[in-house]
């Protein structure tokens, strides 16, 4: 058991542990009972993202909330010129191995932001294991790049900043990681209001690590290159499990994309709608998110 991350107070009754995988080590917080539900966070956060919904969901599910490789207290493996160690395929493989190690052959899956992109790949590469998939506030990566507009580029400036070659964005962010994090995450419709003091402390603690800054840039570089190559190589293969798509009606997805239409290009059974929030759904409207997940994961 590991309790060094300081977030235990946000997850009463949960245990924290490090799970070795073939590519790195993944920090996990798990608790509850019932069918397994894997929760994956986005950029530039950690599994703490789920602290407002996990205790309630743990009444019905065995919750596994994990830090993606490169983030939080998970390992940060060295990268390569093609960014493969931070491809969504590599990240998804981590999570498949984590769930095996914890004894969950099949599981429900929910991801937000980058974690939703990992979830999409996990549902493709390990289709027999994912029972149902929920994604929060994203459209598919390939189609978002394909359909980029001036408005999207201005609102999601970090997508284009972070993919520039190393070490330029890393050097800029390392000069004041707290200011960068607060600007990036506080620029949405809700400002910094969604983040509790305890959660914000954890996010900033983890993001101050220069290895996290580099790894998270690699995550975006992979998204713009090798992840799209993997998508193209799928040859039209779709996610076959039922898929729930939720997004913020005050956010960028609502402004710039038709999320349901785009996901129907990539999945066979898609439903969903906007919630009255911005990007950080699980922290802005946690009760609504928990309601949706409890209805969907049956």
Protein Blocks (a to p, Z undefined) as FASTA:
>chain_A
ZZklopmmmmghiacdddddfkbccddddededjdddddddddddfklmmmmmmmmmmmp
ccdddddehiajbccddddfkommmgfklmmmmmmmmmmmnopabacdddehjlmmmmmm
mmmmmmmlmmbdcdehiacfklmmmmocfklmmmmmmlmmmmpccfklmmmmmmommlmm
mmmmmmmmnlmmlpcfklmmmmmmmmmpmklmmmmmmmmmmmmmmmmmmmmmnnopacfb
dcdddddfkbmklmmpcfklmmmmmocbdcdddddddfklmlmmmmlmmmmmmmmmZZ
